[in-house]
Amino acid sequence: MRQILAQTENRKSYSPMRAGLDATDWRILKELQTNGRITNVELARKVELSPPPCLRRTRALEQAGIISGYFALLDEKALDFEVIAFASVGLHSQSEPDLRAFENRVLAWPLVRECYMLSGEIDFILKCVAPDLTSFQDFVINDLTAAPNVASVKTTLVISRVKFEPGVPIALGQRQAGGRAAGTAAARQRKG
């Protein structure tokens, strides 16, 4: 639970750096989001920098928390994990301690790969990956619905993935940054 709160609190401090990202920073982020294993030399070539400043910028983005990590993306089916499902979870109580207790429980379930707290009719949605339907059913019956404070669970099995694009829409971030820069420049002109 402390880890969740620490990550949430730390993210609040990242926004000042985001406002200062220039076009080169955005290109670095785009390339790294596409290929996290790219060498610094290749990254520098693609963003039209020499390697030392490229590495400095990348490290600054890491230290600011904008780049929060690198990982290998595994193919579930290739590893014989045949079931991807979503579980919508409603809780009896949404008090802070009850929410945190459920979050901590979720962190201990290896089958749950992603979890989001939601507003609206359900409290959490869980993305689950299981080797087979029996394993998923066992999890739902023995762990999820049996967990304290769980009022309702609705599950949905994935038939096929239509789109998978992890990360953020870099092009939208670049446009927003460009719009802010243009707005700031226009405001300066009006004052001057």
Secondary structure in CASP SS format (residue, H / E / C, confidence):
PFRMAT SS
TARGET T0000
AUTHOR 0000-0000-0000
METHOD secondary structure of the structure
MODEL  1
M C 1.00
R H 1.00
Q H 1.00
I H 1.00
L H 1.00
A H 1.00
Q H 1.00
T H 1.00
E H 1.00
N H 1.00
R H 1.00
K H 1.00
S C 1.00
Y C 1.00
S H 1.00
P H 1.00
M H 1.00
R H 1.00
A H 1.00
G C 1.00
L C 1.00
D C 1.00
A H 1.00
T H 1.00
D H 1.00
W H 1.00
R H 1.00
I H 1.00
L H 1.00
K H 1.00
E H 1.00
L H 1.00
Q H 1.00
T H 1.00
N C 1.00
G C 1.00
R C 1.00
I C 1.00
T C 1.00
N H 1.00
V H 1.00
E H 1.00
L H 1.00
A H 1.00
R H 1.00
K H 1.00
V H 1.00
E C 1.00
L C 1.00
S C 1.00
P H 1.00
P H 1.00
P H 1.00
C H 1.00
L H 1.00
R H 1.00
R H 1.00
T H 1.00
R H 1.00
A H 1.00
L H 1.00
E H 1.00
Q H 1.00
A C 1.00
G C 1.00
I C 1.00
I C 1.00
S C 1.00
G C 1.00
Y C 1.00
F C 1.00
A C 1.00
L C 1.00
L C 1.00
D C 1.00
E C 1.00
K H 1.00
A H 1.00
L H 1.00
D C 1.00
F C 1.00
E C 1.00
V E 1.00
I E 1.00
A E 1.00
F E 1.00
A E 1.00
S E 1.00
V E 1.00
G E 1.00
L E 1.00
H C 1.00
S C 1.00
Q C 1.00
S C 1.00
E H 1.00
P H 1.00
D H 1.00
L H 1.00
R H 1.00
A H 1.00
F H 1.00
E H 1.00
N H 1.00
R H 1.00
V H 1.00
L H 1.00
A C 1.00
W C 1.00
P C 1.00
L C 1.00
V E 1.00
R E 1.00
E E 1.00
C E 1.00
Y E 1.00
M E 1.00
L C 1.00
S C 1.00
G C 1.00
E C 1.00
I C 1.00
D C 1.00
F E 1.00
I E 1.00
L E 1.00
K E 1.00
C E 1.00
V E 1.00
A E 1.00
P C 1.00
D C 1.00
L H 1.00
T H 1.00
S H 1.00
F H 1.00
Q H 1.00
D H 1.00
F H 1.00
V H 1.00
I H 1.00
N H 1.00
D H 1.00
L H 1.00
T C 1.00
A C 1.00
A C 1.00
P C 1.00
N C 1.00
V E 1.00
A E 1.00
S E 1.00
V E 1.00
K E 1.00
T E 1.00
T E 1.00
L E 1.00
V C 1.00
I C 1.00
S C 1.00
R C 1.00
V C 1.00
K C 1.00
F C 1.00
E C 1.00
P C 1.00
G C 1.00
V C 1.00
P C 1.00
I H 1.00
A H 1.00
L H 1.00
G H 1.00
Q H 1.00
R H 1.00
Q H 1.00
A H 1.00
G H 1.00
G H 1.00
R H 1.00
A H 1.00
A H 1.00
G H 1.00
T H 1.00
A H 1.00
A H 1.00
A H 1.00
R H 1.00
Q H 1.00
R H 1.00
K H 1.00
G C 1.00
END
